Amino acid sequence: MAHTAGVLDDAMLTDLTDAQLTRVLRTRVTAATALDRVSRDHEVDAFVLFSSVGGTLGASGQGGYAPGHAVLDALAARRRAQGLPATSVAWGHWATDGDHGRRPGVRDLDPERALATLRRILDAPADTLVADLDWAVVAGPTPPPLLRDLLPAAEDTAGPTDLLARLRAVDPAARHRIVRALVLDTTAAVLQHGELDSVDPGRGFREQGFDSLASVRLRDGLNTATGLRLPATAAFDHPTPDALTRHVLAELDLDDAPGAGGADIESASDEELIALLDAEFGIS
């Protein structure tokens, strides 16, 4: 017996409506609990719930969908505690899913390989997460709590305080170039582009492939690097990398007096400033 049905109705938790939540949970949770009840009157060899990696790692913008899968995991655990068969499989991204709801760093699962894995999972005594993860990308600037103890120890990098101190030590033109490189680098990481040159600083975020989930990831990366508390809508309120650069600089509220290090950085090329960001702040 297997429960695989599900619908998506993306929304941030703060924007989630009752209607959206009801629609998502009716398909995932209500249907699964009904299947649990009716199965208790029959002998079943397997009771399989198709959950999602979003319920384990979290999924930005899926305020109802991700917690709904966490409920499926809990339902399976309760059944096992009662001596009933149950397995909840937290799937990653299947190659047949398209790009909707994809989390950065979660690579496509080959369907045949995934089904072969499922056959082995049915004999497992506990729930299982099945995903092809690029650990460095999926962790991002703010690793999910579950991953923090699994990831390799990160090298020491400069935090927001160090960034502010260095920005205050240079003149306004150099500050703009450094923050612009930060915005472009973070944008490229969100879009999973390997090079900063692939991001057009004057082109709209939406035109470059941003959706609400990408906006949240950009906000998280910039907040981590700068110590600011930018809203999730920052990429749409300031719709190009150049516009967002100006907003970040305004929010940092830096003193305009250049310090002793201003001349060296002002004379540096764009490539040298990008290298400085990589070496000093570890953002690339």
C-alpha positions in Angstrom: 0.0 0.0 0.0 1.5 3.4 -1.0 0.5 7.0 -0.8 2.1 9.2 -3.5 -0.4 12.0 -4.2 0.5 15.6 -3.6 -0.1 19.1 -4.9 2.0 22.3 -4.7 0.7 25.7 -3.8 3.8 27.7 -3.0 3.8 30.5 -0.4 6.0 31.8 2.3 4.7 30.9 5.8 3.8 34.5 6.5 1.7 34.8 3.3 0.1 31.3 3.5 -3.7 31.4 3.3 -6.1 29.0 4.9 -7.3 27.9 1.5 -3.8 27.1 0.3 -2.9 25.2 3.4 -6.2 23.2 3.3 -5.6 22.3 -0.4 -2.0 21.1 0.2 -2.7 19.2 3.5 -5.9 17.6 2.2 -4.0 15.8 -0.5 -0.9 14.9 1.7 -2.0 14.6 5.3 -5.7 14.0 5.3 -5.4 11.3 2.6 -2.5 9.6 4.3 -4.3 9.5 7.7 -7.4 8.1 6.0 -5.3 5.4 4.3 -3.8 4.6 7.7 -7.2 4.1 9.3 -8.6 1.8 6.5 -5.4 -0.2 6.4 -5.7 -1.2 10.0 -8.5 -3.6 9.1 -6.4 -5.4 6.6 -3.0 -7.2 6.6 -0.6 -5.2 4.4 3.0 -6.2 3.6 4.1 -2.5 3.2 2.7 0.9 4.0 4.8 3.4 2.0 4.4 7.2 2.2 6.1 9.4 -0.4 7.5 12.3 1.6 9.9 15.0 0.4 13.4 16.2 1.2 11.6 19.5 1.9 10.1 18.1 5.1 13.6 17.2 6.4 15.8 20.0 5.1 13.1 22.7 4.8 12.0 24.4 1.5 11.8 28.1 1.1 8.5 29.3 -0.1 6.7 26.0 0.6 4.9 27.0 3.8 2.3 24.2 3.6 4.0 21.5 1.5 7.2 21.1 3.5 5.5 20.7 7.0 2.9 18.4 5.4 5.7 16.0 4.6 7.0 16.2 8.1 3.6 15.0 9.3 3.9 12.0 6.9 7.2 11.1 8.5 5.6 11.4 12.0 2.7 9.2 10.9 5.1 6.5 9.7 7.0 6.6 13.0 3.7 6.3 15.0 2.6 3.2 13.0 6.0 1.5 13.6 5.7 2.3 17.3 2.4 0.5 17.2 3.9 -2.6 15.5 2.4 -1.8 12.1 4.4 -1.7 8.8 5.3 1.8 7.7 8.1 3.5 5.7 8.3 7.2 4.8 10.6 8.0 1.9 11.8 11.6 1.7 12.6 12.0 -2.0 14.8 14.5 -3.6 14.2 15.9 -7.0 13.3 13.3 -9.7 14.4 13.9 -13.3 10.8 13.9 -14.4 9.8 16.7 -12.0 10.8 19.7 -14.1 12.4 22.7 -12.3 9.4 23.6 -10.0 10.3 23.5 -6.3 13.9 22.6 -6.9 16.3 23.4 -4.1 19.8 24.4 -5.0 22.2 21.5 -4.7 19.5 18.8 -5.1 20.4 17.1 -8.3 18.1 15.0 -10.5 17.4 11.4 -9.4 17.3 8.9 -12.3 13.8 7.3 -12.1 15.1 3.7 -12.6 17.8 4.1 -10.0 15.3 5.7 -7.6 12.8 2.8 -8.0 15.6 0.2 -7.5 16.5 2.1 -4.3 12.8 2.0 -3.2 12.8 -1.8 -3.5 15.6 -2.0 -0.9 14.0 0.7 1.3 10.9 -1.4 1.8 12.9 -3.7 4.1 14.4 -0.8 6.1 13.3 -0.5 9.7 13.3 3.3 9.6 12.4 6.2 7.3 14.9 7.1 4.6 15.9 10.2 2.7 16.8 9.5 -1.0 18.5 12.4 -2.8 21.5 13.2 -4.8 23.0 16.2 -3.0 25.8 18.6 -3.8 26.7 19.2 -0.1 28.5 22.5 -0.7 25.6 24.0 -2.6 22.7 22.6 -0.6 24.1 23.9 2.7 24.4 27.4 1.2 25.2 30.4 3.4 22.8 29.2 6.1 22.9 25.4 6.4 19.7 23.7 7.6 20.0 22.7 11.3 20.0 19.0 10.3 23.0 19.4 8.1 25.2 21.5 10.4 26.7 18.5 12.2 27.1 16.5 8.9 29.0 19.1 6.9 32.8 19.4 7.0 34.0 22.1 9.4 34.1 25.4 7.5 37.2 27.4 7.3 37.3 30.6 9.3 35.9 33.4 7.2 35.3 37.1 7.9 31.8 37.9 9.2 29.7 41.0 8.8 31.7 43.0 11.4 34.9 42.5 9.3 33.1 43.4 6.1 31.8 46.7 7.6 35.2 47.5 9.0 36.8 47.0 5.6 34.1 49.0 3.8 34.5 51.9 6.2 38.3 51.9 5.4 37.7 52.7 1.7 36.1 55.5 -0.2 32.5 55.4 -1.5 33.4 54.3 -5.0 35.4 51.3 -3.7 32.6 50.4 -1.4 30.1 50.4 -4.3 32.4 48.0 -6.2 32.8 45.6 -3.3 29.1 45.5 -2.5 28.2 45.2 -6.2 30.6 42.2 -6.5 28.9 40.7 -3.4 25.5 41.1 -4.8 26.5 39.6 -8.2 28.4 36.7 -6.6 25.4 35.8 -4.4 23.0 36.1 -7.4 25.2 33.8 -9.4 25.2 31.3 -6.6 21.4 31.4 -6.3 21.0 30.8 -10.0 23.7 28.1 -9.9 25.9 30.0 -12.4 29.6 29.4 -12.2 30.7 32.8 -13.2 29.8 36.3 -12.1 30.0 37.4 -15.8 26.8 35.3 -16.3 24.8 37.8 -14.2 23.8 41.1 -15.9 23.9 43.8 -13.2 21.5 46.0 -15.1 18.9 43.3 -16.0 15.9 42.5 -13.9 16.1 39.6 -11.5 12.9 38.2 -12.9 14.3 38.3 -16.4 17.3 36.4 -15.2 15.2 33.5 -13.8 14.3 34.6 -10.3 11.1 33.5 -8.6 10.0 33.9 -5.0 12.2 31.0 -3.8 15.3 32.5 -5.4 14.5 35.9 -3.9 14.5 34.3 -0.4 17.8 32.6 -1.1 19.4 35.8 -2.3 18.1 37.6 0.8 19.5 34.9 3.1 22.9 35.1 1.5 23.2 38.9 1.6 21.9 39.0 5.2 24.5 36.5 6.3 27.3 38.4 4.6 26.3 41.9 5.7 24.4 41.4 9.0 21.4 43.2 7.5 17.8 42.1 7.8 16.6 42.5 4.2 13.1 41.4 3.5 12.3 38.4 1.3 11.1 40.7 -1.4 14.3 42.7 -1.7 15.1 41.3 -5.2 11.7 42.5 -6.4 11.6 45.8 -4.5 15.0 46.6 -6.0 14.6 44.7 -9.3 18.2 44.6 -10.7 21.6 43.8 -9.1 22.6 47.4 -9.5 19.5 48.7 -7.8 19.9 46.2 -5.0 23.6 47.2 -4.6 22.5 50.8 -4.0 19.9 49.6 -1.5 22.4 47.5 0.5 24.8 50.3 0.6 22.1 52.7 1.9 21.0 50.1 4.5 24.6 49.7 5.7 24.7 53.4 6.5 28.5 53.7 6.3 30.5 56.7 7.2 31.7 58.4 4.0 35.2 59.3 5.1 37.7 56.9 3.4 40.4 55.3 5.5 44.0 54.6 4.9 43.3 51.5 2.8 41.1 53.4 0.3 43.7 54.2 -2.3 44.8 50.6 -2.8 41.4 49.2 -3.2 40.2 52.1 -5.4 43.0 51.4 -7.9 42.2 47.7 -8.0 40.6 46.1 -11.0 37.2 44.3 -10.9 39.0 41.0 -11.0 41.2 42.0 -8.1 38.2 43.0 -6.0 36.5 39.8 -6.8 39.6 37.9 -5.7 39.6 40.0 -2.5 36.1 39.0 -1.7 36.9 35.4 -2.3 40.0 35.4 -0.1 38.8 37.7 2.6 35.1 36.9 3.0 34.8 33.4 1.4 31.6 34.3 -0.5 32.4 32.8 -3.9 
